[in-house]
Amino acid sequence: MIEIIKKTNIDFMGMRKYTFVISGILILLGAIAVVQIINGTANLGIDFAGGTTVQIKFENPVKLQDVRSILIESNIEDFDLQDLPSVNNVLVTIKREEEKLGVFSKSIRDSLSRGLKDNSIVDYSVSEIGPKVGKRLRVDAMWAVIAATIGILIYVGWRFQFRFSVGATVATFHDVLAVLGIFNILGIEINLILLSALLTIAGYSLTDTVVVFDRIRENLGFILKDSVEKVINKSLNEVLSRTLITSITTLLAAGALFIFGGEVLHNFALAIILGVIIGTYSSMYVASPVVLMWGKNRPLVRKS
């Protein structure tokens, strides 16, 4: 494989006290986000909060500012607009906790028909989610992430050793919570698209961590004279180039989606970019130190 970094001798484990502080802050932000999601106080999409999304296609292009002014004049509040200029579409999203949501979609269509008389509506669709369904989706989303993490714990425990599965699980939780916390701090909407990105991040984090763990396990079987800490440091330096190449390649693809993918894929791509960066960091500074802490005072691999 191409090496973008030649032989290194970085003391990864020596920096674990400092990186644990950083990771602790990221996990705290994620925990706060989880609490706010459960309480319904986070910036939730209509998938989780309930509401109405109206997609309107016009005969000719329309300016979002004109649509916004018309809706405000019609006393329609707390809405978000999204423009799809390539197909002359406008998405109007209104978050509501009321059970009866149909009145909002009709009011939006009537207001835009009156306000844009020279630009007729040629197509119209409505997607509505009630608050009970949104709450159920929030709970199901949490269970989906937990189930995926438990699956990771079982797989890595079977593939390696239980202490490795603990490290992989901690790193996966770390990555998911970190991205979720950053999105919450930035005020970006939390919806099913973000959930898909979080599950993708969990898979990427596991793949990267398994590669690192495989080298650690291999070296622990051959290098018996050095301490566990030295063997882990040696292993991390050996896979550093491979890890960076994989991460950079993934970031190029995610960056292309972020720049050229349009509004719909924007937040998904942003989550993947953050997840790749944090996942690469956690393989070195979260998963591996957890393995070291677990088996520091006794050999992880015995002589046969």
C-alpha positions as protocol buffer text, in pm:
chain_id: "A"
residue {
  index: 1
  type: MET
  ca { x: 0 y: 0 z: 0 }
}
residue {
  index: 2
  type: ILE
  ca { x: 118 y: 357 z: -68 }
}
residue {
  index: 3
  type: GLU
  ca { x: 269 y: 520 z: 240 }
}
residue {
  index: 4
  type: ILE
  ca { x: 198 y: 890 z: 276 }
}
residue {
  index: 5
  type: ILE
  ca { x: 381 y: 882 z: 610 }
}
residue {
  index: 6
  type: LYS
  ca { x: 705 y: 693 z: 656 }
}
residue {
  index: 7
  type: LYS
  ca { x: 810 y: 518 z: 974 }
}
residue {
  index: 8
  type: THR
  ca { x: 694 y: 711 z: 1280 }
}
residue {
  index: 9
  type: ASN
  ca { x: 747 y: 678 z: 1653 }
}
residue {
  index: 10
  type: ILE
  ca { x: 456 y: 872 z: 1803 }
}
residue {
  index: 11
  type: ASP
  ca { x: 374 y: 806 z: 2169 }
}
residue {
  index: 12
  type: PHE
  ca { x: -3 y: 770 z: 2126 }
}
residue {
  index: 13
  type: MET
  ca { x: -58 y: 613 z: 2465 }
}
residue {
  index: 14
  type: GLY
  ca { x: 142 y: 885 z: 2638 }
}
residue {
  index: 15
  type: MET
  ca { x: -116 y: 1141 z: 2526 }
}
residue {
  index: 16
  type: ARG
  ca { x: -418 y: 946 z: 2649 }
}
residue {
  index: 17
  type: LYS
  ca { x: -471 y: 1161 z: 2961 }
}
residue {
  index: 18
  type: TYR
  ca { x: -517 y: 1471 z: 2746 }
}
residue {
  index: 19
  type: THR
  ca { x: -724 y: 1301 z: 2478 }
}
residue {
  index: 20
  type: PHE
  ca { x: -953 y: 1152 z: 2744 }
}
residue {
  index: 21
  type: VAL
  ca { x: -1039 y: 1507 z: 2850 }
}
residue {
  index: 22
  type: ILE
  ca { x: -1131 y: 1597 z: 2491 }
}
residue {
  index: 23
  type: SER
  ca { x: -1332 y: 1277 z: 2454 }
}
residue {
  index: 24
  type: GLY
  ca { x: -1506 y: 1340 z: 2786 }
}
residue {
  index: 25
  type: ILE
  ca { x: -1623 y: 1680 z: 2662 }
}
residue {
  index: 26
  type: LEU
  ca { x: -1749 y: 1530 z: 2335 }
}
residue {
  index: 27
  type: ILE
  ca { x: -1935 y: 1253 z: 2520 }
}
residue {
  index: 28
  type: LEU
  ca { x: -2088 y: 1509 z: 2757 }
}
residue {
  index: 29
  type: LEU
  ca { x: -2217 y: 1713 z: 2463 }
}
residue {
  index: 30
  type: GLY
  ca { x: -2365 y: 1396 z: 2315 }
}
residue {
  index: 31
  type: ALA
  ca { x: -2528 y: 1297 z: 2645 }
}
residue {
  index: 32
  type: ILE
  ca { x: -2688 y: 1642 z: 2670 }
}
residue {
  index: 33
  type: ALA
  ca { x: -2817 y: 1603 z: 2315 }
}
residue {
  index: 34
  type: VAL
  ca { x: -2969 y: 1262 z: 2398 }
}
residue {
  index: 35
  type: VAL
  ca { x: -3150 y: 1406 z: 2701 }
}
residue {
  index: 36
  type: GLN
  ca { x: -3285 y: 1694 z: 2494 }
}
residue {
  index: 37
  type: ILE
  ca { x: -3399 y: 1457 z: 2219 }
}
residue {
  index: 38
  type: ILE
  ca { x: -3583 y: 1238 z: 2470 }
}
residue {
  index: 39
  type: ASN
  ca { x: -3747 y: 1545 z: 2625 }
}
residue {
  index: 40
  type: GLY
  ca { x: -3830 y: 1684 z: 2282 }
}
residue {
  index: 41
  type: THR
  ca { x: -3641 y: 2010 z: 2345 }
}
residue {
  index: 42
  type: ALA
  ca { x: -3375 y: 1961 z: 2075 }
}
residue {
  index: 43
  type: ASN
  ca { x: -3411 y: 2092 z: 1720 }
}
residue {
  index: 44
  type: LEU
  ca { x: -3599 y: 1786 z: 1597 }
}
residue {
  index: 45
  type: GLY
  ca { x: -3721 y: 1734 z: 1242 }
}
residue {
  index: 46
  type: ILE
  ca { x: -4083 y: 1646 z: 1180 }
}
residue {
  index: 47
  type: ASP
  ca { x: -3975 y: 1280 z: 1177 }
}
residue {
  index: 48
  type: PHE
  ca { x: -3928 y: 1303 z: 1553 }
}
residue {
  index: 49
  type: ALA
  ca { x: -4133 y: 1607 z: 1656 }
}
residue {
  index: 50
  type: GLY
  ca { x: -4439 y: 1574 z: 1434 }
}
residue {
  index: 51
  type: GLY
  ca { x: -4549 y: 1827 z: 1176 }
}
residue {
  index: 52
  type: THR
  ca { x: -4622 y: 1887 z: 810 }
}
residue {
  index: 53
  type: THR
  ca { x: -4402 y: 1904 z: 502 }
}
residue {
  index: 54
  type: VAL
  ca { x: -4563 y: 2052 z: 193 }
}
residue {
  index: 55
  type: GLN
  ca { x: -4386 y: 2012 z: -142 }
}
residue {
  index: 56
  type: ILE
  ca { x: -4511 y: 2254 z: -405 }
}
residue {
  index: 57
  type: LYS
  ca { x: -4405 y: 2259 z: -767 }
}
residue {
  index: 58
  type: PHE
  ca { x: -4454 y: 2582 z: -959 }
}
residue {
  index: 59
  type: GLU
  ca { x: -4478 y: 2636 z: -1332 }
}
residue {
  index: 60
  type: ASN
  ca { x: -4189 y: 2883 z: -1324 }
}
residue {
  index: 61
  type: PRO
  ca { x: -3896 y: 2945 z: -1083 }
}
residue {
  index: 62
  type: VAL
  ca { x: -3991 y: 3121 z: -761 }
}
residue {
  index: 63
  type: LYS
  ca { x: -3789 y: 3320 z: -506 }
}
residue {
  index: 64
  type: LEU
  ca { x: -3785 y: 3192 z: -150 }
}
residue {
  index: 65
  type: GLN
  ca { x: -3812 y: 3548 z: -19 }
}
residue {
  index: 66
  type: ASP
  ca { x: -4142 y: 3591 z: -203 }
}
residue {
  index: 67
  type: VAL
  ca { x: -4275 y: 3265 z: -57 }
}
residue {
  index: 68
  type: ARG
  ca { x: -4161 y: 3367 z: 290 }
}
residue {
  index: 69
  type: SER
  ca { x: -4330 y: 3707 z: 269 }
}
residue {
  index: 70
  type: ILE
  ca { x: -4658 y: 3556 z: 152 }
}
residue {
  index: 71
  type: LEU
  ca { x: -4667 y: 3299 z: 433 }
}
residue {
  index: 72
  type: ILE
  ca { x: -4586 y: 3562 z: 696 }
}
residue {
  index: 73
  type: GLU
  ca { x: -4863 y: 3787 z: 565 }
}
residue {
  index: 74
  type: SER
  ca { x: -5099 y: 3489 z: 592 }
}
residue {
  index: 75
  type: ASN
  ca { x: -5013 y: 3454 z: 966 }
}
residue {
  index: 76
  type: ILE
  ca { x: -4834 y: 3121 z: 914 }
}
residue {
  index: 77
  type: GLU
  ca { x: -4554 y: 3098 z: 1171 }
}
residue {
  index: 78
  type: ASP
  ca { x: -4262 y: 2874 z: 1267 }
}
residue {
  index: 79
  type: PHE
  ca { x: -4195 y: 2737 z: 919 }
}
residue {
  index: 80
  type: ASP
  ca { x: -3878 y: 2641 z: 736 }
}
residue {
  index: 81
  type: LEU
  ca { x: -3825 y: 2678 z: 362 }
}
residue {
  index: 82
  type: GLN
  ca { x: -3610 y: 2473 z: 128 }
}
residue {
  index: 83
  type: ASP
  ca { x: -3560 y: 2553 z: -238 }
}
residue {
  index: 84
  type: LEU
  ca { x: -3519 y: 2292 z: -513 }
}
residue {
  index: 85
  type: PRO
  ca { x: -3456 y: 2528 z: -807 }
}
residue {
  index: 86
  type: SER
  ca { x: -3374 y: 2258 z: -1062 }
}
residue {
  index: 87
  type: VAL
  ca { x: -3737 y: 2138 z: -1056 }
}
residue {
  index: 88
  type: ASN
  ca { x: -3910 y: 2463 z: -946 }
}
residue {
  index: 89
  type: ASN
  ca { x: -4001 y: 2303 z: -613 }
}
residue {
  index: 90
  type: VAL
  ca { x: -4034 y: 2458 z: -271 }
}
residue {
  index: 91
  type: LEU
  ca { x: -4054 y: 2259 z: 54 }
}
residue {
  index: 92
  type: VAL
  ca { x: -4242 y: 2420 z: 342 }
}
residue {
  index: 93
  type: THR
  ca { x: -4196 y: 2248 z: 679 }
}
residue {
  index: 94
  type: ILE
  ca { x: -4403 y: 2332 z: 986 }
}
residue {
  index: 95
  type: LYS
  ca { x: -4341 y: 2162 z: 1320 }
}
residue {
  index: 96
  type: ARG
  ca { x: -4655 y: 2123 z: 1528 }
}
residue {
  index: 97
  type: GLU
  ca { x: -4753 y: 1911 z: 1824 }
}
residue {
  index: 98
  type: GLU
  ca { x: -5124 y: 1924 z: 1752 }
}
residue {
  index: 99
  type: GLU
  ca { x: -5295 y: 1610 z: 1634 }
}
residue {
  index: 100
  type: LYS
  ca { x: -5479 y: 1781 z: 1346 }
}
residue {
  index: 101
  type: LEU
  ca { x: -5224 y: 1895 z: 1091 }
}
residue {
  index: 102
  type: GLY
  ca { x: -5419 y: 1902 z: 765 }
}
residue {
  index: 103
  type: VAL
  ca { x: -5529 y: 2263 z: 811 }
}
residue {
  index: 104
  type: PHE
  ca { x: -5172 y: 2388 z: 773 }
}
residue {
  index: 105
  type: SER
  ca { x: -5111 y: 2227 z: 433 }
}
residue {
  index: 106
  type: LYS
  ca { x: -5436 y: 2368 z: 291 }
}
residue {
  index: 107
  type: SER
  ca { x: -5360 y: 2712 z: 430 }
}
residue {
  index: 108
  type: ILE
  ca { x: -5012 y: 2711 z: 274 }
}
residue {
  index: 109
  type: ARG
  ca { x: -5140 y: 2612 z: -69 }
}
residue {
  index: 110
  type: ASP
  ca { x: -5423 y: 2866 z: -66 }
}
residue {
  index: 111
  type: SER
  ca { x: -5191 y: 3147 z: 47 }
}
residue {
  index: 112
  type: LEU
  ca { x: -4933 y: 3077 z: -225 }
}
residue {
  index: 113
  type: SER
  ca { x: -5203 y: 3045 z: -492 }
}
residue {
  index: 114
  type: ARG
  ca { x: -5335 y: 3389 z: -404 }
}
residue {
  index: 115
  type: GLY
  ca { x: -4996 y: 3552 z: -361 }
}
residue {
  index: 116
  type: LEU
  ca { x: -4835 y: 3410 z: -678 }
}
residue {
  index: 117
  type: LYS
  ca { x: -5116 y: 3447 z: -929 }
}
residue {
  index: 118
  type: ASP
  ca { x: -4874 y: 3472 z: -1224 }
}
residue {
  index: 119
  type: ASN
  ca { x: -4700 y: 3146 z: -1130 }
}
residue {
  index: 120
  type: SER
  ca { x: -4946 y: 2861 z: -1105 }
}
residue {
  index: 121
  type: ILE
  ca { x: -4901 y: 2550 z: -890 }
}
residue {
  index: 122
  type: VAL
  ca { x: -4865 y: 2240 z: -1109 }
}
residue {
  index: 123
  type: ASP
  ca { x: -4807 y: 1976 z: -842 }
}
residue {
  index: 124
  type: TYR
  ca { x: -4862 y: 1948 z: -469 }
}
residue {
  index: 125
  type: SER
  ca { x: -4788 y: 1681 z: -208 }
}
residue {
  index: 126
  type: VAL
  ca { x: -4817 y: 1665 z: 171 }
}
residue {
  index: 127
  type: SER
  ca { x: -4633 y: 1454 z: 429 }
}
residue {
  index: 128
  type: GLU
  ca { x: -4771 y: 1462 z: 783 }
}
residue {
  index: 129
  type: ILE
  ca { x: -4645 y: 1300 z: 1102 }
}
residue {
  index: 130
  type: GLY
  ca { x: -4840 y: 1324 z: 1426 }
}
residue {
  index: 131
  type: PRO
  ca { x: -4666 y: 1388 z: 1763 }
}
residue {
  index: 132
  type: LYS
  ca { x: -4732 y: 1033 z: 1887 }
}
residue {
  index: 133
  type: VAL
  ca { x: -4565 y: 886 z: 1580 }
}
residue {
  index: 134
  type: GLY
  ca { x: -4274 y: 1129 z: 1619 }
}
residue {
  index: 135
  type: LYS
  ca { x: -4224 y: 1027 z: 1981 }
}
residue {
  index: 136
  type: ARG
  ca { x: -4232 y: 660 z: 1884 }
}
residue {
  index: 137
  type: LEU
  ca { x: -3973 y: 725 z: 1612 }
}
residue {
  index: 138
  type: ARG
  ca { x: -3746 y: 895 z: 1866 }
}
residue {
  index: 139
  type: VAL
  ca { x: -3760 y: 592 z: 2093 }
}
residue {
  index: 140
  type: ASP
  ca { x: -3709 y: 349 z: 1803 }
}
residue {
  index: 141
  type: ALA
  ca { x: -3410 y: 553 z: 1682 }
}
residue {
  index: 142
  type: MET
  ca { x: -3244 y: 524 z: 2022 }
}
residue {
  index: 143
  type: TRP
  ca { x: -3301 y: 150 z: 2030 }
}
residue {
  index: 144
  type: ALA
  ca { x: -3161 y: 116 z: 1678 }
}
residue {
  index: 145
  type: VAL
  ca { x: -2832 y: 277 z: 1783 }
}
residue {
  index: 146
  type: ILE
  ca { x: -2818 y: 68 z: 2103 }
}
residue {
  index: 147
  type: ALA
  ca { x: -2890 y: -255 z: 1912 }
}
residue {
  index: 148
  type: ALA
  ca { x: -2616 y: -174 z: 1657 }
}
residue {
  index: 149
  type: THR
  ca { x: -2369 y: -110 z: 1937 }
}
residue {
  index: 150
  type: ILE
  ca { x: -2457 y: -436 z: 2115 }
}
residue {
  index: 151
  type: GLY
  ca { x: -2403 y: -616 z: 1784 }
}
residue {
  index: 152
  type: ILE
  ca { x: -2058 y: -457 z: 1763 }
}
residue {
  index: 153
  type: LEU
  ca { x: -1980 y: -571 z: 2117 }
}
residue {
  index: 154
  type: ILE
  ca { x: -2076 y: -930 z: 2036 }
}
residue {
  index: 155
  type: TYR
  ca { x: -1892 y: -939 z: 1702 }
}
residue {
  index: 156
  type: VAL
  ca { x: -1564 y: -795 z: 1827 }
}
residue {
  index: 157
  type: GLY
  ca { x: -1581 y: -1011 z: 2141 }
}
residue {
  index: 158
  type: TRP
  ca { x: -1611 y: -1319 z: 1920 }
}
residue {
  index: 159
  type: ARG
  ca { x: -1358 y: -1201 z: 1662 }
}
residue {
  index: 160
  type: PHE
  ca { x: -1093 y: -1091 z: 1912 }
}
residue {
  index: 161
  type: GLN
  ca { x: -1126 y: -1090 z: 2291 }
}
residue {
  index: 162
  type: PHE
  ca { x: -1380 y: -936 z: 2523 }
}
residue {
  index: 163
  type: ARG
  ca { x: -1142 y: -656 z: 2626 }
}
residue {
  index: 164
  type: PHE
  ca { x: -1114 y: -557 z: 2261 }
}
residue {
  index: 165
  type: SER
  ca { x: -1492 y: -551 z: 2226 }
}
residue {
  index: 166
  type: VAL
  ca { x: -1513 y: -310 z: 2521 }
}
residue {
  index: 167
  type: GLY
  ca { x: -1269 y: -76 z: 2350 }
}
residue {
  index: 168
  type: ALA
  ca { x: -1456 y: -93 z: 2019 }
}
residue {
  index: 169
  type: THR
  ca { x: -1792 y: -35 z: 2188 }
}
residue {
  index: 170
  type: VAL
  ca { x: -1666 y: 264 z: 2388 }
}
residue {
  index: 171
  type: ALA
  ca { x: -1515 y: 413 z: 2071 }
}
residue {
  index: 172
  type: THR
  ca { x: -1837 y: 361 z: 1874 }
}
residue {
  index: 173
  type: PHE
  ca { x: -2051 y: 522 z: 2143 }
}
residue {
  index: 174
  type: HIS
  ca { x: -1795 y: 803 z: 2160 }
}
residue {
  index: 175
  type: ASP
  ca { x: -1816 y: 871 z: 1786 }
}
residue {
  index: 176
  type: VAL
  ca { x: -2196 y: 862 z: 1767 }
}
residue {
  index: 177
  type: LEU
  ca { x: -2241 y: 1084 z: 2074 }
}
residue {
  index: 178
  type: ALA
  ca { x: -1972 y: 1328 z: 1955 }
}
residue {
  index: 179
  type: VAL
  ca { x: -2137 y: 1386 z: 1616 }
}
residue {
  index: 180
  type: LEU
  ca { x: -2482 y: 1407 z: 1775 }
}
residue {
  index: 181
  type: GLY
  ca { x: -2355 y: 1659 z: 2031 }
}
residue {
  index: 182
  type: ILE
  ca { x: -2189 y: 1876 z: 1766 }
}
residue {
  index: 183
  type: PHE
  ca { x: -2507 y: 1880 z: 1555 }
}
residue {
  index: 184
  type: ASN
  ca { x: -2707 y: 1975 z: 1863 }
}
residue {
  index: 185
  type: ILE
  ca { x: -2467 y: 2258 z: 1955 }
}
residue {
  index: 186
  type: LEU
  ca { x: -2480 y: 2392 z: 1598 }
}
residue {
  index: 187
  type: GLY
  ca { x: -2860 y: 2383 z: 1606 }
}
residue {
  index: 188
  type: ILE
  ca { x: -2880 y: 2158 z: 1302 }
}
residue {
  index: 189
  type: GLU
  ca { x: -3205 y: 1967 z: 1267 }
}
residue {
  index: 190
  type: ILE
  ca { x: -3198 y: 1611 z: 1403 }
}
residue {
  index: 191
  type: ASN
  ca { x: -3398 y: 1379 z: 1179 }
}
residue {
  index: 192
  type: LEU
  ca { x: -3397 y: 1034 z: 1021 }
}
residue {
  index: 193
  type: ILE
  ca { x: -3128 y: 1140 z: 772 }
}
residue {
  index: 194
  type: LEU
  ca { x: -2895 y: 1211 z: 1064 }
}
residue {
  index: 195
  type: LEU
  ca { x: -2987 y: 875 z: 1218 }
}
residue {
  index: 196
  type: SER
  ca { x: -2881 y: 704 z: 894 }
}
residue {
  index: 197
  type: ALA
  ca { x: -2554 y: 896 z: 906 }
}
residue {
  index: 198
  type: LEU
  ca { x: -2493 y: 795 z: 1270 }
}
residue {
  index: 199
  type: LEU
  ca { x: -2541 y: 425 z: 1189 }
}
residue {
  index: 200
  type: THR
  ca { x: -2304 y: 467 z: 892 }
}
residue {
  index: 201
  type: ILE
  ca { x: -2050 y: 632 z: 1124 }
}
residue {
  index: 202
  type: ALA
  ca { x: -2082 y: 343 z: 1369 }
}
residue {
  index: 203
  type: GLY
  ca { x: -1997 y: 99 z: 1089 }
}
residue {
  index: 204
  type: TYR
  ca { x: -1702 y: 307 z: 970 }
}
residue {
  index: 205
  type: SER
  ca { x: -1570 y: 346 z: 1324 }
}
residue {
  index: 206
  type: LEU
  ca { x: -1587 y: -29 z: 1378 }
}
residue {
  index: 207
  type: THR
  ca { x: -1405 y: -103 z: 1051 }
}
residue {
  index: 208
  type: ASP
  ca { x: -1123 y: 137 z: 1132 }
}
residue {
  index: 209
  type: THR
  ca { x: -1095 y: 10 z: 1490 }
}
residue {
  index: 210
  type: VAL
  ca { x: -1087 y: -356 z: 1383 }
}
residue {
  index: 211
  type: VAL
  ca { x: -791 y: -288 z: 1152 }
}
residue {
  index: 212
  type: VAL
  ca { x: -602 y: -127 z: 1441 }
}
residue {
  index: 213
  type: PHE
  ca { x: -698 y: -409 z: 1679 }
}
residue {
  index: 214
  type: ASP
  ca { x: -589 y: -673 z: 1432 }
}
residue {
  index: 215
  type: ARG
  ca { x: -236 y: -528 z: 1422 }
}
residue {
  index: 216
  type: ILE
  ca { x: -227 y: -493 z: 1801 }
}
residue {
  index: 217
  type: ARG
  ca { x: -334 y: -855 z: 1849 }
}
residue {
  index: 218
  type: GLU
  ca { x: -81 y: -977 z: 1593 }
}
residue {
  index: 219
  type: ASN
  ca { x: 206 y: -787 z: 1755 }
}
residue {
  index: 220
  type: LEU
  ca { x: 107 y: -899 z: 2104 }
}
residue {
  index: 221
  type: GLY
  ca { x: 152 y: -1256 z: 1985 }
}
residue {
  index: 222
  type: PHE
  ca { x: 503 y: -1196 z: 1850 }
}
residue {
  index: 223
  type: ILE
  ca { x: 654 y: -920 z: 2061 }
}
residue {
  index: 224
  type: LEU
  ca { x: 663 y: -1069 z: 2408 }
}
residue {
  index: 225
  type: LYS
  ca { x: 959 y: -879 z: 2557 }
}
residue {
  index: 226
  type: ASP
  ca { x: 803 y: -532 z: 2538 }
}
residue {
  index: 227
  type: SER
  ca { x: 529 y: -397 z: 2761 }
}
residue {
  index: 228
  type: VAL
  ca { x: 170 y: -389 z: 2641 }
}
residue {
  index: 229
  type: GLU
  ca { x: 190 y: -9 z: 2611 }
}
residue {
  index: 230
  type: LYS
  ca { x: 496 y: -25 z: 2384 }
}
residue {
  index: 231
  type: VAL
  ca { x: 338 y: -292 z: 2165 }
}
residue {
  index: 232
  type: ILE
  ca { x: 19 y: -87 z: 2122 }
}
residue {
  index: 233
  type: ASN
  ca { x: 222 y: 224 z: 2036 }
}
residue {
  index: 234
  type: LYS
  ca { x: 424 y: 27 z: 1781 }
}
residue {
  index: 235
  type: SER
  ca { x: 106 y: -114 z: 1627 }
}
residue {
  index: 236
  type: LEU
  ca { x: -58 y: 228 z: 1598 }
}
residue {
  index: 237
  type: ASN
  ca { x: 250 y: 372 z: 1426 }
}
residue {
  index: 238
  type: GLU
  ca { x: 254 y: 80 z: 1182 }
}
residue {
  index: 239
  type: VAL
  ca { x: -108 y: 130 z: 1072 }
}
residue {
  index: 240
  type: LEU
  ca { x: -100 y: 512 z: 1083 }
}
residue {
  index: 241
  type: SER
  ca { x: -33 y: 554 z: 711 }
}
residue {
  index: 242
  type: ARG
  ca { x: -305 y: 303 z: 614 }
}
residue {
  index: 243
  type: THR
  ca { x: -555 y: 469 z: 848 }
}
residue {
  index: 244
  type: LEU
  ca { x: -488 y: 816 z: 710 }
}
residue {
  index: 245
  type: ILE
  ca { x: -515 y: 699 z: 348 }
}
residue {
  index: 246
  type: THR
  ca { x: -851 y: 535 z: 421 }
}
residue {
  index: 247
  type: SER
  ca { x: -979 y: 841 z: 607 }
}
residue {
  index: 248
  type: ILE
  ca { x: -865 y: 1088 z: 341 }
}
residue {
  index: 249
  type: THR
  ca { x: -1023 y: 880 z: 64 }
}
residue {
  index: 250
  type: THR
  ca { x: -1353 y: 866 z: 253 }
}
residue {
  index: 251
  type: LEU
  ca { x: -1336 y: 1239 z: 327 }
}
residue {
  index: 252
  type: LEU
  ca { x: -1291 y: 1316 z: -44 }
}
residue {
  index: 253
  type: ALA
  ca { x: -1612 y: 1128 z: -126 }
}
residue {
  index: 254
  type: ALA
  ca { x: -1803 y: 1283 z: 164 }
}
residue {
  index: 255
  type: GLY
  ca { x: -1667 y: 1627 z: 74 }
}
residue {
  index: 256
  type: ALA
  ca { x: -1794 y: 1588 z: -282 }
}
residue {
  index: 257
  type: LEU
  ca { x: -2140 y: 1504 z: -146 }
}
residue {
  index: 258
  type: PHE
  ca { x: -2124 y: 1805 z: 86 }
}
residue {
  index: 259
  type: ILE
  ca { x: -2033 y: 2047 z: -193 }
}
residue {
  index: 260
  type: PHE
  ca { x: -2224 y: 1906 z: -490 }
}
residue {
  index: 261
  type: GLY
  ca { x: -2492 y: 1685 z: -333 }
}
residue {
  index: 262
  type: GLY
  ca { x: -2747 y: 1960 z: -283 }
}
residue {
  index: 263
  type: GLU
  ca { x: -2948 y: 2063 z: 21 }
}
residue {
  index: 264
  type: VAL
  ca { x: -3096 y: 1721 z: 84 }
}
residue {
  index: 265
  type: LEU
  ca { x: -2755 y: 1553 z: 130 }
}
residue {
  index: 266
  type: HIS
  ca { x: -2582 y: 1849 z: 294 }
}
residue {
  index: 267
  type: ASN
  ca { x: -2634 y: 1750 z: 659 }
}
residue {
  index: 268
  type: PHE
  ca { x: -2580 y: 1380 z: 587 }
}
residue {
  index: 269
  type: ALA
  ca { x: -2244 y: 1454 z: 425 }
}
residue {
  index: 270
  type: LEU
  ca { x: -2148 y: 1688 z: 710 }
}
residue {
  index: 271
  type: ALA
  ca { x: -2222 y: 1413 z: 964 }
}
residue {
  index: 272
  type: ILE
  ca { x: -2009 y: 1166 z: 766 }
}
residue {
  index: 273
  type: ILE
  ca { x: -1719 y: 1413 z: 748 }
}
residue {
  index: 274
  type: LEU
  ca { x: -1731 y: 1470 z: 1124 }
}
residue {
  index: 275
  type: GLY
  ca { x: -1773 y: 1097 z: 1185 }
}
residue {
  index: 276
  type: VAL
  ca { x: -1468 y: 1003 z: 977 }
}
residue {
  index: 277
  type: ILE
  ca { x: -1247 y: 1257 z: 1153 }
}
residue {
  index: 278
  type: ILE
  ca { x: -1370 y: 1163 z: 1500 }
}
residue {
  index: 279
  type: GLY
  ca { x: -1368 y: 791 z: 1415 }
}
residue {
  index: 280
  type: THR
  ca { x: -1004 y: 804 z: 1305 }
}
residue {
  index: 281
  type: TYR
  ca { x: -917 y: 989 z: 1625 }
}
residue {
  index: 282
  type: SER
  ca { x: -1107 y: 743 z: 1846 }
}
residue {
  index: 283
  type: SER
  ca { x: -935 y: 437 z: 1699 }
}
residue {
  index: 284
  type: MET
  ca { x: -604 y: 579 z: 1814 }
}
residue {
  index: 285
  type: TYR
  ca { x: -694 y: 767 z: 2130 }
}
residue {
  index: 286
  type: VAL
  ca { x: -1008 y: 600 z: 2268 }
}
residue {
  index: 287
  type: ALA
  ca { x: -1036 y: 235 z: 2165 }
}
residue {
  index: 288
  type: SER
  ca { x: -666 y: 149 z: 2202 }
}
residue {
  index: 289
  type: PRO
  ca { x: -619 y: 319 z: 2542 }
}
residue {
  index: 290
  type: VAL
  ca { x: -926 y: 133 z: 2674 }
}
residue {
  index: 291
  type: VAL
  ca { x: -762 y: -196 z: 2572 }
}
residue {
  index: 292
  type: LEU
  ca { x: -441 y: -84 z: 2744 }
}
residue {
  index: 293
  type: MET
  ca { x: -620 y: 11 z: 3065 }
}
residue {
  index: 294
  type: TRP
  ca { x: -800 y: -324 z: 3071 }
}
residue {
  index: 295
  type: GLY
  ca { x: -486 y: -537 z: 3028 }
}
residue {
  index: 296
  type: LYS
  ca { x: -206 y: -312 z: 3148 }
}
residue {
  index: 297
  type: ASN
  ca { x: -101 y: -524 z: 3446 }
}
residue {
  index: 298
  type: ARG
  ca { x: -109 y: -864 z: 3278 }
}
residue {
  index: 299
  type: PRO
  ca { x: -26 y: -994 z: 2929 }
}
residue {
  index: 300
  type: LEU
  ca { x: -310 y: -993 z: 2682 }
}
residue {
  index: 301
  type: VAL
  ca { x: -157 y: -1285 z: 2494 }
}
residue {
  index: 302
  type: ARG
  ca { x: 17 y: -1573 z: 2663 }
}
residue {
  index: 303
  type: LYS
  ca { x: 289 y: -1795 z: 2521 }
}
residue {
  index: 304
  type: SER
  ca { x: 144 y: -2115 z: 2382 }
}
